């Protein structure tokens, strides 16, 4: 059975140093287009431009421009599902700006079904001498209602920003990567050296794959050379690398493409190890099933997704498809190279095809077709990773620079801002990636929650005065009890905003005080003044969660029902370091602060226990009942406060009670042994005679008491239940 294992990725890496530049490309099919019926041709498609680059649901049309090197005999567009095509023109009419300049144009009107970002819009066909050469898939970038209008600050006629996008106009740079050093330096005029990565997105850009460039590295043991070229781009110390997107349609901050390119900072330049045949990805193997994928055909080959699992089957390995969730995760080997897990957690050996020149398509291969290596074999060849996982960086900052030939529209800024903001999240979403709709996991989830990625910007334009670096305070000294939380506070002046971060990622709350309870990372904050100028980020604070004491188990020395005048001792074993407080009916008992309590009153008793940090737990309530003292029980007819009829009784007993004054009483039915069977509490009686009806039909035949408990006296009278 043939088994399709590989799909193409978008990726390449560029390693820069001050003295050398080595480019290692991995070619791939763009999600933006797919080439069909490819022939040897003199035609070259440079750019596919859409104006606007992003539409909204109300956009009536956009201008499609295709920039071509060579002279096609025809360029045509066809809506998906349609049977007719429309020609693009280069004659200065019908939307074409300049005749015979190699730019073929067409105004594309909104289809009757509306714009749809999740499926191909249509196809562009190219003909040479009347023969079709290439077909491109055309998609649309759509701003939806889930993409709110961001605050857009215009710095000058060529620069505007949101909290996630730095948009700069550069006519040459918007069409090719020819001016990135100058553009990066312009970016750093308005930003501190706080970023590990810069994204470059070109609008309109050109038709090609996205790729990654390393500009600074000091990590040992992963094969990436020691380089430090960041100063060429305006970063004195921090910038590690760039991710390049030659056109808007190949970029989304949340998809595995962005994670893939970022992963190239560490993966894979190990040319002197057994991973050499996979550079800049992984060799064809079981460890090519992570985000970094496979280098098709060996070193420097096209990047592809080798999304399979290996299972031992006797003397063979059986290859089976990964689940959707597994397809968008960094695997153990990738996490090790990134410094996110120690070598001891890399349990899976690398099972690598000996022959890397053949494209694997079978489902079963004999074990003799593979070499098997452990992570210790890799370390023996490359040395230990330094820094190791315990000391490596786990929070990364990424800034996005969009280079365009004009300032982007509100829709375009909103679309990009939305895509960059969700790169910070910890929620997987379903997105369109080329012709495929797939689950996308942001960097935090792709790393198994081991690392975070901040895409938020703190842009400082025309700033000469900055808020002071803030200090975070806590109302509980940065500790809180299990099941509770603490408050973190920063001092703000009028009009200032506090931008809070957890694990480096901004929180939505911009107030001076937030509630916090996370202990898996640290909190920081910076202050943004009314004029948009941002302070330095505060020192990180981490919270400690204090365990609660064990819930006390209360015992009673004399049971829970006591005769009048008797007492019992409620107690729990004393534990050092704990304090105690007894409560009766949820009210604190004064001076009852020991682990035991002598009780001589009816009520619901509970014990509150606190540790030295003030964390409290309370026991369940123990109900203590003290039987009342009977002051007068008639011998014959002496008790004239109570009359019972009929007596003996079968079903319903009429109780007549004489009240000397108005007030509340409790009426109980007791056995001759004093056990309470039924009770009416807080019954209001008027002064004089009152009638109360009691149902006694469920009582067994026998003799009982009716007991009336007033505030000052208790009266009882016998009755007989028959049948």
ChimeraX attribute file (.defattr): number of C-alpha atoms within 10 A of each C-alpha:
attribute: neighborCount
match mode: 1-to-1
recipient: residues
	/A:1	7
	/A:2	9
	/A:3	13
	/A:4	15
	/A:5	19
	/A:6	19
	/A:7	15
	/A:8	20
	/A:9	26
	/A:10	26
	/A:11	31
	/A:12	27
	/A:13	29
	/A:14	21
	/A:15	23
	/A:16	22
	/A:17	18
	/A:18	12
	/A:19	7
	/A:20	9
	/A:21	12
	/A:22	11
	/A:23	14
	/A:24	20
	/A:25	23
	/A:26	26
	/A:27	22
	/A:28	19
	/A:29	19
	/A:30	23
	/A:31	21
	/A:32	23
	/A:33	21
	/A:34	15
	/A:35	14
	/A:36	13
	/A:37	8
	/A:38	10
	/A:39	11
	/A:40	6
	/A:41	12
	/A:42	11
	/A:43	16
	/A:44	13
	/A:45	16
	/A:46	17
	/A:47	22
	/A:48	24
	/A:49	22
	/A:50	21
	/A:51	14
	/A:52	18
	/A:53	20
	/A:54	23
	/A:55	24
	/A:56	17
	/A:57	13
	/A:58	9
	/A:59	14
	/A:60	13
	/A:61	15
	/A:62	19
	/A:63	17
	/A:64	21
	/A:65	24
	/A:66	21
	/A:67	19
	/A:68	19
	/A:69	14
	/A:70	13
	/A:71	14
	/A:72	21
	/A:73	12
	/A:74	17
	/A:75	24
	/A:76	19
	/A:77	22
	/A:78	18
	/A:79	17
	/A:80	14
	/A:81	9
	/A:82	8
	/A:83	7
	/A:84	10
	/A:85	15
	/A:86	13
	/A:87	15
	/A:88	23
	/A:89	23
	/A:90	23
	/A:91	17
	/A:92	15
	/A:93	12
	/A:94	12
	/A:95	17
	/A:96	21
	/A:97	16
	/A:98	14
	/A:99	13
	/A:100	13
	/A:101	14
	/A:102	19
	/A:103	24
	/A:104	27
	/A:105	28
	/A:106	23
	/A:107	16
	/A:108	15
	/A:109	13
	/A:110	16
	/A:111	12
	/A:112	6
	/A:113	6
	/A:114	13
	/A:115	23
	/A:116	15
	/A:117	16
	/A:118	17
	/A:119	18
	/A:120	20
	/A:121	17
	/A:122	17
	/A:123	18
	/A:124	22
	/A:125	20
	/A:126	20
	/A:127	18
	/A:128	18
	/A:129	10
	/A:130	10
	/A:131	12
	/A:132	18
	/A:133	20
	/A:134	20
	/A:135	20
	/A:136	18
	/A:137	23
	/A:138	22
	/A:139	21
	/A:140	20
	/A:141	20
	/A:142	20
	/A:143	22
	/A:144	14
	/A:145	9
	/A:146	9
	/A:147	16
	/A:148	13
	/A:149	15
	/A:150	17
	/A:151	12
	/A:152	14
	/A:153	15
	/A:154	14
	/A:155	15
	/A:156	9
	/A:157	10
	/A:158	14
	/A:159	21
	/A:160	19
	/A:161	24
	/A:162	21
	/A:163	18
	/A:164	25
	/A:165	25
	/A:166	22
	/A:167	25
	/A:168	26
	/A:169	20
	/A:170	20
	/A:171	14
	/A:172	14
	/A:173	21
	/A:174	26
	/A:175	21
	/A:176	20
	/A:177	18
	/A:178	11
	/A:179	13
	/A:180	17
	/A:181	15
	/A:182	14
	/A:183	20
	/A:184	17
	/A:185	16
	/A:186	15
	/A:187	22
	/A:188	18
	/A:189	14
	/A:190	17
	/A:191	17
	/A:192	15
	/A:193	14
	/A:194	17
	/A:195	21
	/A:196	20
	/A:197	25
	/A:198	23
	/A:199	23
	/A:200	25
	/A:201	25
	/A:202	26
	/A:203	30
	/A:204	27
	/A:205	25
	/A:206	21
	/A:207	22
	/A:208	20
	/A:209	22
	/A:210	27
	/A:211	25
	/A:212	28
	/A:213	25
	/A:214	26
	/A:215	26
	/A:216	25
	/A:217	22
	/A:218	13
	/A:219	20
	/A:220	17
	/A:221	20
	/A:222	24
	/A:223	20
	/A:224	21
	/A:225	18
	/A:226	13
	/A:227	19
	/A:228	20
	/A:229	22
	/A:230	22
	/A:231	16
	/A:232	14
	/A:233	18
	/A:234	20
	/A:235	20
	/A:236	12
	/A:237	15
	/A:238	18
	/A:239	25
	/A:240	22
	/A:241	28
	/A:242	26
	/A:243	29
	/A:244	26
	/A:245	29
	/A:246	26
	/A:247	27
	/A:248	22
	/A:249	24
	/A:250	22
	/A:251	25
	/A:252	23
	/A:253	24
	/A:254	27
	/A:255	26
	/A:256	27
	/A:257	23
	/A:258	25
	/A:259	26
	/A:260	28
	/A:261	27
	/A:262	25
	/A:263	22
	/A:264	28
	/A:265	26
	/A:266	22
	/A:267	25
	/A:268	23
	/A:269	23
	/A:270	24
	/A:271	17
	/A:272	12
	/A:273	16
	/A:274	18
	/A:275	22
	/A:276	19
	/A:277	28
	/A:278	28
	/A:279	24
	/A:280	32
	/A:281	35
	/A:282	34
	/A:283	31
	/A:284	31
	/A:285	25
	/A:286	24
	/A:287	27
	/A:288	28
	/A:289	28
	/A:290	26
	/A:291	29
	/A:292	32
	/A:293	29
	/A:294	34
	/A:295	29
	/A:296	29
	/A:297	19
	/A:298	23
	/A:299	23
	/A:300	21
	/A:301	23
	/A:302	22
	/A:303	30
	/A:304	28
	/A:305	24
	/A:306	30
	/A:307	26
	/A:308	24
	/A:309	18
	/A:310	20
	/A:311	13
	/A:312	12
	/A:313	13
	/A:314	9
	/A:315	10
	/A:316	16
	/A:317	20
	/A:318	18
	/A:319	22
	/A:320	16
	/A:321	17
	/A:322	15
	/A:323	11
	/A:324	12
	/A:325	13
	/A:326	17
	/A:327	24
	/A:328	28
	/A:329	26
	/A:330	27
	/A:331	22
	/A:332	22
	/A:333	26
	/A:334	25
	/A:335	25
	/A:336	23
	/A:337	24
	/A:338	25
	/A:339	25
	/A:340	23
	/A:341	20
	/A:342	16
	/A:343	22
	/A:344	9
	/A:345	12
	/A:346	18
	/A:347	11
	/A:348	14
	/A:349	17
	/A:350	23
	/A:351	21
	/A:352	23
	/A:353	21
	/A:354	16
	/A:355	16
	/A:356	18
	/A:357	14
	/A:358	12
	/A:359	14
	/A:360	21
	/A:361	13
	/A:362	14
	/A:363	17
	/A:364	18
	/A:365	17
	/A:366	13
	/A:367	17
	/A:368	11
	/A:369	13
	/A:370	18
	/A:371	15
	/A:372	14
	/A:373	15
	/A:374	16
	/A:375	19
	/A:376	15
	/A:377	15
	/A:378	20
	/A:379	15
	/A:380	12
	/A:381	14
	/A:382	18
	/A:383	14
	/A:384	15
	/A:385	20
	/A:386	14
	/A:387	14
	/A:388	20
	/A:389	18
	/A:390	11
	/A:391	10
	/A:392	15
	/A:393	14
	/A:394	18
	/A:395	16
	/A:396	17
	/A:397	20
	/A:398	25
	/A:399	25
	/A:400	25
	/A:401	22
	/A:402	28
	/A:403	32
	/A:404	23
	/A:405	18
	/A:406	17
	/A:407	20
	/A:408	22
	/A:409	13
	/A:410	14
	/A:411	22
	/A:412	20
	/A:413	27
	/A:414	25
	/A:415	24
	/A:416	22
	/A:417	25
	/A:418	21
	/A:419	19
	/A:420	24
	/A:421	19
	/A:422	20
	/A:423	27
	/A:424	24
	/A:425	19
	/A:426	16
	/A:427	13
	/A:428	19
	/A:429	13
	/A:430	12
	/A:431	17
	/A:432	17
	/A:433	22
	/A:434	21
	/A:435	16
	/A:436	12
	/A:437	12
	/A:438	18
	/A:439	18
	/A:440	27
	/A:441	28
	/A:442	26
	/A:443	30
	/A:444	24
	/A:445	20
	/A:446	29
	/A:447	23
	/A:448	15
	/A:449	14
	/A:450	16
	/A:451	19
	/A:452	25
	/A:453	22
	/A:454	26
	/A:455	28
	/A:456	22
	/A:457	20
	/A:458	23
	/A:459	24
	/A:460	20
	/A:461	18
	/A:462	12
	/A:463	12
	/A:464	7
	/A:465	11
	/A:466	16
	/A:467	16
	/A:468	13
	/A:469	14
	/A:470	20
	/A:471	16
	/A:472	19
	/A:473	15
	/A:474	19
	/A:475	11
	/A:476	14
	/A:477	12
	/A:478	19
	/A:479	20
	/A:480	23
	/A:481	18
	/A:482	15
	/A:483	11
	/A:484	13
	/A:485	17
	/A:486	21
	/A:487	17
	/A:488	22
	/A:489	19
	/A:490	19
	/A:491	15
	/A:492	17
	/A:493	11
	/A:494	7
	/A:495	9
	/A:496	20
	/A:497	21
	/A:498	23
	/A:499	22
	/A:500	25
	/A:501	19
	/A:502	20
	/A:503	21
	/A:504	24
	/A:505	22
	/A:506	20
	/A:507	14
	/A:508	9
	/A:509	14
	/A:510	16
	/A:511	15
	/A:512	19
	/A:513	18
	/A:514	16
	/A:515	13
	/A:516	17
	/A:517	20
	/A:518	16
	/A:519	13
	/A:520	12
	/A:521	13
	/A:522	15
	/A:523	23
	/A:524	22
	/A:525	29
	/A:526	24
	/A:527	29
	/A:528	23
	/A:529	19
	/A:530	12
	/A:531	14
	/A:532	18
	/A:533	20
	/A:534	26
	/A:535	21
	/A:536	16
	/A:537	17
	/A:538	18
	/A:539	14
	/A:540	16
	/A:541	17
	/A:542	16
	/A:543	21
	/A:544	16
	/A:545	17
	/A:546	16
	/A:547	14
	/A:548	17
	/A:549	18
	/A:550	13
	/A:551	15
	/A:552	20
	/A:553	15
	/A:554	20
	/A:555	16
	/A:556	18
	/A:557	12
	/A:558	12
	/A:559	14
	/A:560	16
	/A:561	17
	/A:562	18
	/A:563	13
	/A:564	14
	/A:565	11
	/A:566	13
	/A:567	20
	/A:568	19
	/A:569	15
	/A:570	23
	/A:571	18
	/A:572	17
	/A:573	10
	/A:574	13
	/A:575	12
	/A:576	6
	/A:577	9
	/A:578	16
	/A:579	17
	/A:580	20
	/A:581	20
	/A:582	24
	/A:583	19
	/A:584	17
	/A:585	14
	/A:586	13
	/A:587	11
	/A:588	16
	/A:589	13
	/A:590	9
	/A:591	8
	/A:592	15
	/A:593	17
	/A:594	14
	/A:595	21
	/A:596	20
	/A:597	18
	/A:598	13
	/A:599	16
	/A:600	17
	/A:601	17
	/A:602	17
	/A:603	17
	/A:604	16
	/A:605	23
	/A:606	24
	/A:607	30
	/A:608	19
	/A:609	24
	/A:610	19
	/A:611	19
	/A:612	10
	/A:613	15
	/A:614	15
	/A:615	18
	/A:616	20
	/A:617	16
	/A:618	19
	/A:619	17
	/A:620	15
	/A:621	17
	/A:622	19
	/A:623	15
	/A:624	21
	/A:625	17
	/A:626	18
	/A:627	17
	/A:628	16
	/A:629	13
	/A:630	14
	/A:631	10
	/A:632	13
	/A:633	16
	/A:634	13
	/A:635	9
	/A:636	8
	/A:637	10
	/A:638	11
	/A:639	14
	/A:640	12
	/A:641	16
	/A:642	21
	/A:643	18
	/A:644	19
	/A:645	13
	/A:646	15
	/A:647	14
	/A:648	16
	/A:649	19
	/A:650	17
	/A:651	15
	/A:652	14
	/A:653	20
	/A:654	16
	/A:655	19
	/A:656	18
	/A:657	21
	/A:658	17
	/A:659	18
	/A:660	12
	/A:661	10
	/A:662	11
	/A:663	14
	/A:664	16
	/A:665	19
	/A:666	16
	/A:667	23
	/A:668	19
	/A:669	22
	/A:670	19
	/A:671	15
	/A:672	12
	/A:673	8
	/A:674	13
	/A:675	14
	/A:676	15
	/A:677	11
	/A:678	13
	/A:679	14
	/A:680	12
	/A:681	12
	/A:682	13
	/A:683	11
	/A:684	12
	/A:685	19
	/A:686	14
	/A:687	13
	/A:688	13
	/A:689	14
	/A:690	14
	/A:691	12
	/A:692	13
	/A:693	12
	/A:694	14
	/A:695	12
	/A:696	16
	/A:697	15
	/A:698	9
	/A:699	15
	/A:700	10
	/A:701	13
	/A:702	13
	/A:703	15
	/A:704	21
	/A:705	21
	/A:706	20
	/A:707	22
	/A:708	22
	/A:709	20
	/A:710	15
	/A:711	10
	/A:712	6
	/A:713	13
	/A:714	18
	/A:715	22
	/A:716	23
	/A:717	23
	/A:718	21
	/A:719	19
	/A:720	14
	/A:721	21
	/A:722	16
	/A:723	11
